[in-house]
Amino acid sequence: MAAVLLTVTSSRCRCGYHREGDTFVVEDLCPPLCHELWNAAYPYVFALQNGASLDCGEEKAYSFQVKCPDEGRVCLRGELMCGRKEDAR
């Protein structure tokens, strides 16, 4: 299964749980993210791990950005690490 790198790009987390610059590699297990942030990111992670590309305006992308549902206090960037369709060419 393809791996997805998650990086916290900014954080004003109320609990101090996530800090800017934190990274997580998602392969087959849920990373140690709070449930709300993981719930926002999971559909994109699942899609990338299973060969999808994501709509990004007029182009397709192998990355995404999501914000915490708690007023966007934590921003997360996800990107496909391996298994990209371009890598197979």
Secondary structure, 3 states (H helix, E strand, C coil): CCCEEEEEEEECCCCCCCCCCCEEEECCCCCCCCHHHHHHHHHHHHHHHCCCCEEECCEEECEEEEECCCCCCEEEEEEECCCCHHHHC
